[in-house]
Amino acid sequence: MSWFAAAFDDLRDPRTGNARRHDLLEVLTMALTASICGAESCSDFADFAVDREDLFREFLRLENGVPSHDTFSRIFRLLDPAAFARCFE
């Protein structure tokens, strides 16, 4: 997953304190995988991740489990949209 991590190296994690319970790269991995498979909302991302938790645990730590839809939503609201877009260039 090194190429994937490298793509997001410059993306600042805007969360602080306890809001960082879930690793940003892991959250992005789950959300982007879900999106490629047709998910369109943060609720879809969370449902997808729950349904495939065993699969994700094969290559993600998920120390605090699968994020809730609220966590996905909060993270995407806080991310700098321009910085996030640059990760895909």
N, C-alpha and C positions, 0 to 999 in steps of 0.2 A: 504494500500500500504506500510505498515511499513516494511514488510519483503523485499520488493523490494528496498526500500530506504536503508535499512541496508546493502544490498548486495553491494551498491555503496558508502558506507560511506567513505572508504579509497581512493576513486578515486579523485585525485586532479583535480580541474577545471583549465585548463591552460590559460583560457581567462582572459583579463584584461579590465578595463574601459567599454566603450560602447559596447564592444564585448560580454558583459554578459547580454544583453537584454533579452535573453531567459534562463529560468531556466535549468541547465544541466540535472537534473533528469527528467524533463518534455521532453526534447529533446530525451534523451535516451529511455524514455517510448514510445514515438511515433515511434522512429526508430526501436526499438526491436519488437514492436507490428506489424509494417509494415513488418519487416523481416520475422516474423513467418507466416505472411499471403502471403508471396511470393515476397515481394519487394527486389530488388537486387542492387539498387543504391540510391544515395542521392536524385536524382530527383524523384525516386519512393517513397522514404520516404515522401518527401514534398507533392507529389500528393495524397498519401494515407492520410496524415494528413489533407489536405484541404478537401478532400472528406468526412472525418469523424470528422470534427471539432466539430460539435454539440455533438457527442459521447464523444470526448476527454474532452470537457468542463464540462461534468458531473462529472469528477474526477480530472481534471487539471485546474489550474488557467488561464494559457495562457494569462498573463497580456499584452503581446505585440503581441498577435496573434500567428499564426502558423509560424514557421521558414521557411525561403526559402530553396531551395535546396543548395544554396551557404552556408547558415548557417550550415546546416547538414554537408556538406562537410568540412567546415573549422573546426568544432568541432572534427570530426573524424580524421582529419589530425593532430590536435594538441594533442589529447589524447595520453598518454603513452600506447603503445600496450600491454606491459607486465602487467602494472597495470590494464588495462581494462580486460585482460584475467583472472587475479586473482579474479575479481569480480564474475566470473562464477564457481569458484572452490567450 
